[in-house]
Amino acid sequence: MNFSEFKNAIKKQAYIESASEMHIHMHEAVERSRRITAEINGGFHTADELRELFFTLTGQPADKTFALFPPFYADYGQNITVGKNVFINSGCCFQDHGGIEIGDGSLIGQQVCSA
């Protein structure tokens, strides 16, 4: 199951059954997200490297005006979209299974949890 299939399935079903294809997909996506956020948080990265890692996490290109200060955590990763001139400060946690959209010009402070 890929992300598009997951999104379509979630729209049709009110819950996720244990050991179902959707349940397995969620666990695989969480492991993927943990690997990428561990890379983001594991050492120094230039602004360009952080944008590339964020792109890897979300599957969507981050604008050259996007900035991120680690540490950063996301439990799913593929359901985050960001606009232009977005800044995410350190210690933020995104619980994005349901989707998180950050519009142009947004500044997100330290230790923000968004779900």
N, CA, C and O atoms as CSV, one atom per row, in Angstrom:
chain,resi,resn,atom,element,x,y,z
A,1,MET,N,N,0.852,-1.182,0.000
A,1,MET,CA,C,0.000,0.000,0.000
A,1,MET,C,C,0.892,1.237,0.000
A,1,MET,O,O,1.832,1.332,0.789
A,2,ASN,N,N,0.594,2.181,-0.886
A,2,ASN,CA,C,1.339,3.433,-0.884
A,2,ASN,C,C,0.505,4.515,-0.199
A,2,ASN,O,O,-0.616,4.262,0.243
A,3,PHE,N,N,1.066,5.719,-0.118
A,3,PHE,CA,C,0.410,6.799,0.612
A,3,PHE,C,C,-0.937,7.176,-0.005
A,3,PHE,O,O,-1.906,7.386,0.725
A,4,SER,N,N,-1.016,7.265,-1.326
A,4,SER,CA,C,-2.286,7.614,-1.983
A,4,SER,C,C,-3.357,6.577,-1.701
A,4,SER,O,O,-4.504,6.925,-1.418
A,5,GLU,N,N,-2.993,5.319,-1.776
A,5,GLU,CA,C,-3.944,4.245,-1.471
A,5,GLU,C,C,-4.387,4.326,-0.010
A,5,GLU,O,O,-5.557,4.112,0.306
A,6,PHE,N,N,-3.444,4.636,0.868
A,6,PHE,CA,C,-3.762,4.774,2.283
A,6,PHE,C,C,-4.763,5.908,2.506
A,6,PHE,O,O,-5.749,5.733,3.223
A,7,LYS,N,N,-4.512,7.074,1.892
A,7,LYS,CA,C,-5.420,8.211,2.049
A,7,LYS,C,C,-6.821,7.882,1.548
A,7,LYS,O,O,-7.812,8.238,2.187
A,8,ASN,N,N,-6.906,7.209,0.417
A,8,ASN,CA,C,-8.214,6.839,-0.120
A,8,ASN,C,C,-8.925,5.835,0.791
A,8,ASN,O,O,-10.133,5.933,1.009
A,9,ALA,N,N,-8.175,4.879,1.315
A,9,ALA,CA,C,-8.765,3.875,2.202
A,9,ALA,C,C,-9.256,4.507,3.498
A,9,ALA,O,O,-10.314,4.138,4.007
A,10,ILE,N,N,-8.501,5.450,4.030
A,10,ILE,CA,C,-8.871,6.119,5.283
A,10,ILE,C,C,-10.190,6.871,5.109
A,10,ILE,O,O,-10.997,6.929,6.036
A,11,LYS,N,N,-10.412,7.446,3.925
A,11,LYS,CA,C,-11.657,8.183,3.670
A,11,LYS,C,C,-12.874,7.262,3.678
A,11,LYS,O,O,-13.982,7.701,3.987
A,12,LYS,N,N,-12.675,6.002,3.344
A,12,LYS,CA,C,-13.785,5.058,3.215
A,12,LYS,C,C,-14.068,4.283,4.500
A,12,LYS,O,O,-15.142,3.703,4.657
A,13,GLN,N,N,-13.109,4.275,5.410
A,13,GLN,CA,C,-13.217,3.408,6.582
A,13,GLN,C,C,-13.030,4.225,7.849
A,13,GLN,O,O,-12.108,5.037,7.932
A,14,ALA,N,N,-13.893,4.019,8.839
A,14,ALA,CA,C,-13.864,4.803,10.069
A,14,ALA,C,C,-12.765,4.351,11.039
A,14,ALA,O,O,-12.361,5.121,11.910
A,15,TYR,N,N,-12.294,3.149,10.903
A,15,TYR,CA,C,-11.278,2.641,11.815
A,15,TYR,C,C,-10.313,1.747,11.036
A,15,TYR,O,O,-10.579,1.338,9.906
A,16,ILE,N,N,-9.196,1.465,11.677
A,16,ILE,CA,C,-8.177,0.606,11.057
A,16,ILE,C,C,-8.090,-0.676,11.866
A,16,ILE,O,O,-7.793,-0.653,13.060
A,17,GLU,N,N,-8.350,-1.779,11.212
A,17,GLU,CA,C,-8.316,-3.072,11.890
A,17,GLU,C,C,-6.875,-3.527,12.117
A,17,GLU,O,O,-6.005,-3.327,11.269
A,18,SER,N,N,-6.646,-4.133,13.260
A,18,SER,CA,C,-5.342,-4.681,13.584
A,18,SER,C,C,-4.935,-5.712,12.537
A,18,SER,O,O,-5.750,-6.536,12.120
A,19,ALA,N,N,-3.686,-5.666,12.118
A,19,ALA,CA,C,-3.078,-6.586,11.149
A,19,ALA,C,C,-3.625,-6.415,9.729
A,19,ALA,O,O,-3.316,-7.219,8.849
A,20,SER,N,N,-4.441,-5.368,9.496
A,20,SER,CA,C,-4.933,-5.112,8.144
A,20,SER,C,C,-3.819,-4.478,7.312
A,20,SER,O,O,-2.778,-4.090,7.842
A,21,GLU,N,N,-4.049,-4.380,6.022
A,21,GLU,CA,C,-3.058,-3.765,5.134
A,21,GLU,C,C,-2.798,-2.315,5.543
A,21,GLU,O,O,-1.661,-1.846,5.484
A,22,MET,N,N,-3.852,-1.605,5.957
A,22,MET,CA,C,-3.679,-0.221,6.409
A,22,MET,C,C,-2.861,-0.153,7.699
A,22,MET,O,O,-2.021,0.733,7.860
A,23,HIS,N,N,-3.102,-1.069,8.596
A,23,HIS,CA,C,-2.369,-1.116,9.862
A,23,HIS,C,C,-0.889,-1.379,9.603
A,23,HIS,O,O,-0.027,-0.723,10.187
A,24,ILE,N,N,-0.601,-2.323,8.743
A,24,ILE,CA,C,0.788,-2.643,8.395
A,24,ILE,C,C,1.448,-1.439,7.729
A,24,ILE,O,O,2.594,-1.108,8.034
A,25,HIS,N,N,0.727,-0.784,6.820
A,25,HIS,CA,C,1.266,0.411,6.156
A,25,HIS,C,C,1.633,1.483,7.183
A,25,HIS,O,O,2.700,2.092,7.090
A,26,MET,N,N,0.758,1.715,8.157
A,26,MET,CA,C,1.035,2.728,9.176
A,26,MET,C,C,2.310,2.408,9.945
A,26,MET,O,O,3.125,3.297,10.196
A,27,HIS,N,N,2.487,1.152,10.320
A,27,HIS,CA,C,3.688,0.776,11.063
A,27,HIS,C,C,4.945,0.936,10.212
A,27,HIS,O,O,5.978,1.382,10.713
A,28,GLU,N,N,4.868,0.583,8.951
A,28,GLU,CA,C,6.014,0.756,8.051
A,28,GLU,C,C,6.342,2.237,7.861
A,28,GLU,O,O,7.512,2.621,7.840
A,29,ALA,N,N,5.311,3.063,7.722
A,29,ALA,CA,C,5.518,4.499,7.543
A,29,ALA,C,C,6.134,5.127,8.792
A,29,ALA,O,O,6.992,6.004,8.687
A,30,VAL,N,N,5.704,4.684,9.969
A,30,VAL,CA,C,6.264,5.199,11.219
A,30,VAL,C,C,7.744,4.843,11.331
A,30,VAL,O,O,8.549,5.680,11.739
A,31,GLU,N,N,8.111,3.622,10.979
A,31,GLU,CA,C,9.529,3.232,11.014
A,31,GLU,C,C,10.344,4.074,10.039
A,31,GLU,O,O,11.449,4.510,10.364
A,32,ARG,N,N,9.799,4.304,8.843
A,32,ARG,CA,C,10.474,5.141,7.843
A,32,ARG,C,C,10.680,6.547,8.404
A,32,ARG,O,O,11.771,7.109,8.304
A,33,SER,N,N,9.634,7.106,8.991
A,33,SER,CA,C,9.709,8.445,9.560
A,33,SER,C,C,10.749,8.515,10.686
A,33,SER,O,O,11.505,9.483,10.776
A,34,ARG,N,N,10.783,7.506,11.528
A,34,ARG,CA,C,11.762,7.485,12.630
A,34,ARG,C,C,13.191,7.454,12.102
A,34,ARG,O,O,14.073,8.109,12.657
A,35,ARG,N,N,13.423,6.691,11.025
A,35,ARG,CA,C,14.775,6.646,10.437
A,35,ARG,C,C,15.181,8.021,9.914
A,35,ARG,O,O,16.298,8.477,10.158
A,36,ILE,N,N,14.277,8.675,9.199
A,36,ILE,CA,C,14.605,9.977,8.606
A,36,ILE,C,C,14.756,11.051,9.677
A,36,ILE,O,O,15.684,11.856,9.606
A,37,THR,N,N,13.864,11.082,10.672
A,37,THR,CA,C,14.000,12.089,11.728
A,37,THR,C,C,15.237,11.826,12.580
A,37,THR,O,O,15.823,12.772,13.107
A,38,ALA,N,N,15.648,10.585,12.730
A,38,ALA,CA,C,16.904,10.290,13.432
A,38,ALA,C,C,18.085,10.873,12.664
A,38,ALA,O,O,19.040,11.366,13.264
A,39,GLU,N,N,18.018,10.816,11.347
A,39,GLU,CA,C,19.070,11.423,10.516
A,39,GLU,C,C,19.044,12.943,10.671
A,39,GLU,O,O,20.093,13.570,10.823
A,40,ILE,N,N,17.858,13.532,10.635
A,40,ILE,CA,C,17.735,14.985,10.808
A,40,ILE,C,C,18.324,15.405,12.154
A,40,ILE,O,O,19.028,16.411,12.238
A,41,ASN,N,N,18.038,14.641,13.200
A,41,ASN,CA,C,18.410,15.025,14.560
A,41,ASN,C,C,19.782,14.523,14.989
A,41,ASN,O,O,20.256,14.875,16.069
A,42,GLY,N,N,20.426,13.705,14.160
A,42,GLY,CA,C,21.641,13.016,14.585
A,42,GLY,C,C,22.946,13.751,14.428
A,42,GLY,O,O,23.990,13.203,14.781
A,43,GLY,N,N,22.942,14.942,13.927
A,43,GLY,CA,C,24.192,15.672,13.753
A,43,GLY,C,C,23.946,16.976,13.031
A,43,GLY,O,O,22.807,17.331,12.727
A,44,PHE,N,N,25.026,17.685,12.759
A,44,PHE,CA,C,24.897,18.977,12.071
A,44,PHE,C,C,24.586,18.769,10.593
A,44,PHE,O,O,25.175,17.911,9.936
A,45,HIS,N,N,23.650,19.571,10.079
A,45,HIS,CA,C,23.324,19.582,8.655
A,45,HIS,C,C,23.174,21.030,8.211
A,45,HIS,O,O,22.662,21.865,8.957
A,46,THR,N,N,23.617,21.322,7.005
A,46,THR,CA,C,23.405,22.647,6.446
A,46,THR,C,C,21.916,22.838,6.169
A,46,THR,O,O,21.138,21.885,6.211
A,47,ALA,N,N,21.531,24.081,5.885
A,47,ALA,CA,C,20.129,24.374,5.560
A,47,ALA,C,C,19.683,23.580,4.336
A,47,ALA,O,O,18.565,23.068,4.309
A,48,ASP,N,N,20.542,23.472,3.327
A,48,ASP,CA,C,20.197,22.703,2.124
A,48,ASP,C,C,20.021,21.223,2.437
A,48,ASP,O,O,19.113,20.580,1.911
A,49,GLU,N,N,20.881,20.681,3.289
A,49,GLU,CA,C,20.766,19.267,3.675
A,49,GLU,C,C,19.468,19.024,4.445
A,49,GLU,O,O,18.807,18.007,4.239
A,50,LEU,N,N,19.101,19.953,5.332
A,50,LEU,CA,C,17.853,19.804,6.084
A,50,LEU,C,C,16.644,19.865,5.166
A,50,LEU,O,O,15.688,19.112,5.350
A,51,ARG,N,N,16.673,20.762,4.169
A,51,ARG,CA,C,15.571,20.812,3.202
A,51,ARG,C,C,15.462,19.496,2.449
A,51,ARG,O,O,14.359,18.999,2.222
A,52,GLU,N,N,16.592,18.932,2.061
A,52,GLU,CA,C,16.583,17.656,1.338
A,52,GLU,C,C,16.067,16.526,2.225
A,52,GLU,O,O,15.297,15.688,1.756
A,53,LEU,N,N,16.467,16.482,3.481
A,53,LEU,CA,C,15.965,15.463,4.401
A,53,LEU,C,C,14.473,15.638,4.646
A,53,LEU,O,O,13.741,14.652,4.734
A,54,PHE,N,N,14.011,16.888,4.759
A,54,PHE,CA,C,12.585,17.141,4.948
A,54,PHE,C,C,11.813,16.684,3.712
A,54,PHE,O,O,10.726,16.117,3.831
A,55,PHE,N,N,12.374,16.929,2.524
A,55,PHE,CA,C,11.761,16.446,1.276
A,55,PHE,C,C,11.668,14.921,1.293
A,55,PHE,O,O,10.649,14.355,0.900
A,56,THR,N,N,12.716,14.269,1.741
A,56,THR,CA,C,12.705,12.809,1.827
A,56,THR,C,C,11.607,12.339,2.776
A,56,THR,O,O,10.918,11.356,2.505
A,57,LEU,N,N,11.452,13.048,3.887
A,57,LEU,CA,C,10.425,12.691,4.873
A,57,LEU,C,C,9.018,12.865,4.313
A,57,LEU,O,O,8.184,11.968,4.431
A,58,THR,N,N,8.757,14.016,3.708
A,58,THR,CA,C,7.394,14.345,3.283
A,58,THR,C,C,7.061,13.849,1.886
A,58,THR,O,O,5.890,13.679,1.547
A,59,GLY,N,N,8.085,13.616,1.078
A,59,GLY,CA,C,7.843,13.232,-0.314
A,59,GLY,C,C,7.467,14.408,-1.186
A,59,GLY,O,O,7.068,14.233,-2.337
A,60,GLN,N,N,7.593,15.612,-0.640
A,60,GLN,CA,C,7.264,16.832,-1.377
A,60,GLN,C,C,8.443,17.793,-1.280
A,60,GLN,O,O,9.021,17.958,-0.206
A,61,PRO,N,N,8.804,18.429,-2.393
A,61,PRO,CA,C,9.945,19.352,-2.343
A,61,PRO,C,C,9.691,20.505,-1.383
A,61,PRO,O,O,8.599,21.073,-1.353
A,62,ALA,N,N,10.697,20.839,-0.608
A,62,ALA,CA,C,10.613,21.995,0.289
A,62,ALA,C,C,11.189,23.197,-0.453
A,62,ALA,O,O,12.278,23.122,-1.023
A,63,ASP,N,N,10.453,24.298,-0.442
A,63,ASP,CA,C,10.889,25.523,-1.100
A,63,ASP,C,C,12.228,25.982,-0.526
A,63,ASP,O,O,12.543,25.701,0.630
A,64,LYS,N,N,13.008,26.685,-1.335
A,64,LYS,CA,C,14.320,27.152,-0.872
A,64,LYS,C,C,14.204,28.128,0.292
A,64,LYS,O,O,15.194,28.392,0.974
A,65,THR,N,N,12.998,28.673,0.531
A,65,THR,CA,C,12.782,29.586,1.654
A,65,THR,C,C,12.395,28.842,2.936
A,65,THR,O,O,12.235,29.469,3.984
A,66,PHE,N,N,12.245,27.533,2.869
A,66,PHE,CA,C,11.890,26.719,4.037
A,66,PHE,C,C,13.106,26.581,4.950
A,66,PHE,O,O,14.227,26.393,4.478
A,67,ALA,N,N,12.876,26.677,6.263
A,67,ALA,CA,C,13.957,26.483,7.232
A,67,ALA,C,C,13.448,25.646,8.406
A,67,ALA,O,O,12.306,25.782,8.844
A,68,LEU,N,N,14.319,24.790,8.892
A,68,LEU,CA,C,14.003,23.883,9.996
A,68,LEU,C,C,15.180,23.863,10.964
A,68,LEU,O,O,16.328,23.699,10.551
A,69,PHE,N,N,14.893,24.031,12.251
A,69,PHE,CA,C,15.902,23.876,13.291
A,69,PHE,C,C,15.608,22.583,14.041
A,69,PHE,O,O,14.572,22.486,14.699
A,70,PRO,N,N,16.481,21.595,13.964
A,70,PRO,CA,C,16.277,20.352,14.715
A,70,PRO,C,C,16.443,20.579,16.218
A,70,PRO,O,O,17.004,21.598,16.621
A,71,PRO,N,N,15.978,19.673,17.036
A,71,PRO,CA,C,15.372,18.414,16.648
A,71,PRO,C,C,13.944,18.595,16.150
A,71,PRO,O,O,13.259,19.559,16.495
A,72,PHE,N,N,13.521,17.653,15.340
A,72,PHE,CA,C,12.192,17.647,14.747
A,72,PHE,C,C,11.698,16.209,14.744
A,72,PHE,O,O,12.465,15.281,14.487
A,73,TYR,N,N,10.416,16.030,15.028
A,73,TYR,CA,C,9.840,14.682,15.074
A,73,TYR,C,C,8.529,14.657,14.290
A,73,TYR,O,O,7.732,15.592,14.362
A,74,ALA,N,N,8.323,13.598,13.559
A,74,ALA,CA,C,7.050,13.375,12.860
A,74,ALA,C,C,6.736,11.898,12.971
A,74,ALA,O,O,7.615,11.053,12.801
A,75,ASP,N,N,5.477,11.587,13.259
A,75,ASP,CA,C,5.141,10.169,13.434
A,75,ASP,C,C,4.778,9.481,12.131
A,75,ASP,O,O,4.770,8.252,12.068
A,76,TYR,N,N,4.479,10.243,11.096
A,76,TYR,CA,C,4.130,9.644,9.800
A,76,TYR,C,C,4.976,10.260,8.689
A,76,TYR,O,O,5.603,9.540,7.913
A,77,GLY,N,N,4.993,11.573,8.614
A,77,GLY,CA,C,5.904,12.274,7.717
A,77,GLY,C,C,5.364,12.582,6.332
A,77,GLY,O,O,5.609,13.665,5.799
A,78,GLN,N,N,4.640,11.655,5.749
A,78,GLN,CA,C,4.213,11.804,4.362
A,78,GLN,C,C,2.942,12.629,4.212
A,78,GLN,O,O,2.473,12.839,3.093
A,79,ASN,N,N,2.385,13.094,5.312
A,79,ASN,CA,C,1.134,13.832,5.273
A,79,ASN,C,C,1.322,15.264,5.781
A,79,ASN,O,O,0.429,15.847,6.395
A,80,ILE,N,N,2.522,15.817,5.504
A,80,ILE,CA,C,2.852,17.194,5.876
A,80,ILE,C,C,3.088,17.973,4.587
A,80,ILE,O,O,3.840,17.536,3.716
A,81,THR,N,N,2.443,19.125,4.473
A,81,THR,CA,C,2.722,20.025,3.352
A,81,THR,C,C,3.081,21.391,3.913
A,81,THR,O,O,2.482,21.857,4.882
A,82,VAL,N,N,4.069,22.028,3.290
A,82,VAL,CA,C,4.502,23.359,3.726
A,82,VAL,C,C,4.543,24.308,2.537
A,82,VAL,O,O,4.867,23.918,1.415
A,83,GLY,N,N,4.207,25.561,2.812
A,83,GLY,CA,C,4.252,26.596,1.794
A,83,GLY,C,C,5.628,27.235,1.723
A,83,GLY,O,O,6.631,26.646,2.126
A,84,LYS,N,N,5.651,28.446,1.204
A,84,LYS,CA,C,6.896,29.211,1.075
A,84,LYS,C,C,7.116,30.056,2.320
A,84,LYS,O,O,6.173,30.415,3.025
A,85,ASN,N,N,8.393,30.366,2.576
A,85,ASN,CA,C,8.773,31.203,3.719
A,85,ASN,C,C,8.267,30.615,5.036
A,85,ASN,O,O,7.728,31.331,5.879
A,86,VAL,N,N,8.444,29.318,5.199
A,86,VAL,CA,C,8.026,28.621,6.422
A,86,VAL,C,C,9.260,28.354,7.280
A,86,VAL,O,O,10.297,27.921,6.777
A,87,PHE,N,N,9.136,28.616,8.578
A,87,PHE,CA,C,10.197,28.334,9.541
A,87,PHE,C,C,9.626,27.454,10.645
A,87,PHE,O,O,8.611,27.793,11.254
A,88,ILE,N,N,10.278,26.329,10.899
A,88,ILE,CA,C,9.901,25.424,11.986
A,88,ILE,C,C,11.057,25.410,12.979
A,88,ILE,O,O,12.156,24.959,12.654
A,89,ASN,N,N,10.806,25.907,14.193
A,89,ASN,CA,C,11.843,26.005,15.208
A,89,ASN,C,C,12.079,24.658,15.887
A,89,ASN,O,O,11.386,23.682,15.598
A,90,SER,N,N,13.031,24.609,16.765
A,90,SER,CA,C,13.500,23.347,17.343
A,90,SER,C,C,12.483,22.715,18.292
A,90,SER,O,O,11.696,23.395,18.951
A,91,GLY,N,N,12.535,21.390,18.331
A,91,GLY,CA,C,11.745,20.612,19.276
A,91,GLY,C,C,10.309,20.360,18.867
A,91,GLY,O,O,9.505,19.928,19.693
A,92,CYS,N,N,9.965,20.616,17.617
A,92,CYS,CA,C,8.577,20.444,17.189
A,92,CYS,C,C,8.253,18.976,16.913
A,92,CYS,O,O,9.094,18.211,16.443
A,93,CYS,N,N,7.019,18.611,17.217
A,93,CYS,CA,C,6.506,17.262,16.975
A,93,CYS,C,C,5.255,17.368,16.122
A,93,CYS,O,O,4.315,18.083,16.471
A,94,PHE,N,N,5.245,16.661,15.011
A,94,PHE,CA,C,4.085,16.650,14.125
A,94,PHE,C,C,3.479,15.264,14.108
A,94,PHE,O,O,4.134,14.293,13.730
A,95,GLN,N,N,2.238,15.174,14.515
A,95,GLN,CA,C,1.474,13.928,14.460
A,95,GLN,C,C,0.572,14.054,13.242
A,95,GLN,O,O,-0.556,14.538,13.335
A,96,ASP,N,N,1.082,13.613,12.104
A,96,ASP,CA,C,0.477,13.978,10.826
A,96,ASP,C,C,-0.311,12.871,10.142
A,96,ASP,O,O,-0.522,12.942,8.931
A,97,HIS,N,N,-0.749,11.864,10.861
A,97,HIS,CA,C,-1.566,10.836,10.206
A,97,HIS,C,C,-2.788,11.456,9.540
A,97,HIS,O,O,-3.192,11.025,8.460
A,98,GLY,N,N,-3.373,12.459,10.172
A,98,GLY,CA,C,-4.559,13.113,9.622
A,98,GLY,C,C,-4.245,14.259,8.686
A,98,GLY,O,O,-5.147,14.813,8.057
A,99,GLY,N,N,-2.986,14.620,8.586
A,99,GLY,CA,C,-2.564,15.690,7.694
A,99,GLY,C,C,-2.286,16.987,8.419
A,99,GLY,O,O,-3.039,17.394,9.305
A,100,ILE,N,N,-1.196,17.635,8.037
A,100,ILE,CA,C,-0.835,18.954,8.553
A,100,ILE,C,C,-0.444,19.807,7.353
A,100,ILE,O,O,0.446,19.446,6.584
A,101,GLU,N,N,-1.116,20.936,7.205
A,101,GLU,CA,C,-0.823,21.880,6.130
A,101,GLU,C,C,-0.353,23.188,6.755
A,101,GLU,O,O,-1.059,23.786,7.567
A,102,ILE,N,N,0.837,23.626,6.373
A,102,ILE,CA,C,1.413,24.857,6.897
A,102,ILE,C,C,1.494,25.847,5.745
A,102,ILE,O,O,2.195,25.609,4.761
A,103,GLY,N,N,0.775,26.957,5.869
A,103,GLY,CA,C,0.677,27.930,4.790
A,103,GLY,C,C,1.889,28.827,4.665
A,103,GLY,O,O,2.766,28.848,5.528
A,104,ASP,N,N,1.915,29.567,3.572
A,104,ASP,CA,C,2.990,30.515,3.294
A,104,ASP,C,C,3.180,31.478,4.463
A,104,ASP,O,O,2.217,31.939,5.076
A,105,GLY,N,N,4.439,31.765,4.752
A,105,GLY,CA,C,4.776,32.766,5.755
A,105,GLY,C,C,4.594,32.337,7.194
A,105,GLY,O,O,4.610,33.181,8.090
A,106,SER,N,N,4.421,31.050,7.443
A,106,SER,CA,C,4.199,30.565,8.815
A,106,SER,C,C,5.509,30.446,9.576
A,106,SER,O,O,6.518,29.993,9.037
A,107,LEU,N,N,5.476,30.857,10.832
A,107,LEU,CA,C,6.599,30.711,11.759
A,107,LEU,C,C,6.103,29.856,12.917
A,107,LEU,O,O,5.153,30.230,13.604
A,108,ILE,N,N,6.738,28.716,13.136
A,108,ILE,CA,C,6.312,27.802,14.195
A,108,ILE,C,C,7.365,27.824,15.290
A,108,ILE,O,O,8.543,27.574,15.034
A,109,GLY,N,N,6.942,28.121,16.497
A,109,GLY,CA,C,7.856,28.281,17.620
A,109,GLY,C,C,8.384,26.962,18.155
A,109,GLY,O,O,8.016,25.881,17.696
A,110,GLN,N,N,9.262,27.092,19.144
A,110,GLN,CA,C,9.886,25.915,19.761
A,110,GLN,C,C,8.860,25.055,20.485
A,110,GLN,O,O,7.873,25.546,21.034
A,111,GLN,N,N,9.130,23.755,20.467
A,111,GLN,CA,C,8.376,22.771,21.245
A,111,GLN,C,C,6.887,22.704,20.892
A,111,GLN,O,O,6.076,22.323,21.736
A,112,VAL,N,N,6.520,23.062,19.676
A,112,VAL,CA,C,5.116,22.994,19.260
A,112,VAL,C,C,4.770,21.565,18.879
A,112,VAL,O,O,5.518,20.902,18.160
A,113,CYS,N,N,3.630,21.099,19.366
A,113,CYS,CA,C,3.106,19.800,18.952
A,113,CYS,C,C,1.858,20.057,18.125
A,113,CYS,O,O,0.899,20.668,18.598
A,114,SER,N,N,1.881,19.587,16.890
A,114,SER,CA,C,0.755,19.790,15.992
A,114,SER,C,C,0.191,18.436,15.598
A,114,SER,O,O,0.929,17.541,15.186
A,115,ALA,N,N,-1.109,18.293,15.727
A,115,ALA,CA,C,-1.751,17.015,15.412
A,115,ALA,C,C,-3.005,17.245,14.600
A,115,ALA,O,O,-3.689,16.289,14.235
